[in-house]
Amino acid sequence: MIAAPTPPEEAARLLDLARYHVLDTAREEPFNRITRLAARILRTPVAVINFVDQYRQWGKAMVGLTDTEAPREQSFCAWTIGSDQPFVVENATTDPRFHDNPMVTGDPHIHMYAGAPLTTPAGHRIGTLCVTHYRPHPLSSEDLQSLQDLAALAMQELELRRSLLDAARAVDAQRRQAEELRQVLDHTRVVEGISSLMDLDLPFEDALETAASLVSDAIAADFTAVLIRSGEGYTVKVPRAGRAFPETVKAAAASLLSGDTGVLGTLGTITAPVYLSEYAAFPQALPVLVEAGVQRVAYVPLGTGDDRPVMLVMRLRGPDVPDWRTQDKALLEVAGRTVAHALRRQAALEHAQGEARVDGLTALLNRRAFDEDLRAAWAQAAAVHLAVIDVDGLKRVNDTEGHAQGDKLLRVFGQALKAETAAHGQVYRLGGDEFAVLSQEPPDVLLKWVEVAMRVARQTVLAPVGASVGVASKAESDTLEQWLSLADSRMYDMKRRLKSML
């Protein structure tokens, strides 16, 4: 069996195929109809619309088969996309390219194959309309012209399908944009100051406290607090108190806010705002707060998820204390949504920063992460050891077995080293064939980790490979640069010793 050659414009062809969003979708009648016509007109038991992906062929519609997915190297259709003309195999059982193909020696026992490429407006051949027979079945030039005509119809149907999908996505995007614009306008009218605050380069907890203070002023609250999840309870921030509370009341408020008793003790799992008009009537009301005159309590989650902060606002009883008015609730809830957006943005930023610390090939921490963590380790009082590692023999693997095998060697070594290190340290790929480990474990343990990881990695390649390692303790050095230089020099000493032994 001989696999079809890869078209020279393969990357562009795959991108063009992706634009149609057709792979792994359900059967659709327009395409089924074309395969039925093809089988009927060309008098064959099998007709298929196949698409040729990077590593496989996949069938969108078919007659005579239930599934046509197969590795690309076994695909007749992979040969068809190599030319604009129909591709015909009259006798696959004697054709050296296909005689031992599983689709010839087994189901569907292909004897005759004929395929016409599906060519996009950009000129890329992304799939085929093909027919097969399990016995000799000569096709005339008129038959092949019919096959090409039907392939053109299939391509037109595919273009129509793509246009409809694009239009639906555009309408949905416009709808979402209009809804978001409406929400933004509403929010801007009510919480412009809070929105601006969230854009400032402030520590996020400080921004939360200041936002709570702005809300407190706007609705004339007597007591406002921001709760930030800390372990099993909350860290309580009290940025604004309209009146001076006695220390006993502050202690009771801290209990109220902690989640152990009071409002949060029973409402901590509720994600929607809760407004209490008569706190004293609440079953879990704390007597000390009732005695202090707390009448109105508002509980507003800031964002979503178990770790969301919470804003809690209280008003003391008085002759002119209003109930929670519509405009009060609007301000509190819009403020909550605005802060939730800021929280999501912060999470996205933290995720992006985390991604920036990851090596794309090995999924280990990268050079940037190493530089940051090495400085942090130097600032610690604890004893830390640094191992600098070179994978020896990578160039030989790349030259003799290909860069894909070289990449595999690096991935397997890196993941094996990470598995050995587990929670006892961090593993980094510094670039090329260079790795590093930071750990508080003794040097001999670090060396053992590298030895085990290299033993695993050797099994992936034919060429001889190894690892040169240099380990240095922070305690041996006066500066961070000296620490790194010492580990490097010991690694190169080992490399020289290993070369001299060859």
URFENJO-V719666 format. One record per helix or strand. SS is the DSSP state (alpha for helix, beta for strand). FROM is the first residue (numbers start at 1). LEN is the number of residues. If there is no record, write none. Layout:
[[SS FROM LEN] [SS FROM LEN]]
//
This chain:
[[alpha 10 9] [alpha 29 14] [beta 46 7] [beta 56 8] [beta 70 2] [alpha 72 3] [alpha 77 4] [beta 87 3] [alpha 102 4] [beta 112 8] [beta 125 9] [alpha 141 59] [alpha 204 15] [beta 223 8] [beta 233 9] [alpha 247 12] [alpha 262 6] [beta 274 3] [alpha 279 3] [alpha 287 5] [beta 294 9] [beta 309 8] [alpha 326 30] [beta 358 1] [beta 365 1] [alpha 367 13] [beta 385 8] [alpha 394 8] [alpha 403 22] [beta 425 7] [beta 434 6] [alpha 443 16] [beta 466 8] [alpha 474 3] [alpha 480 22]]
//
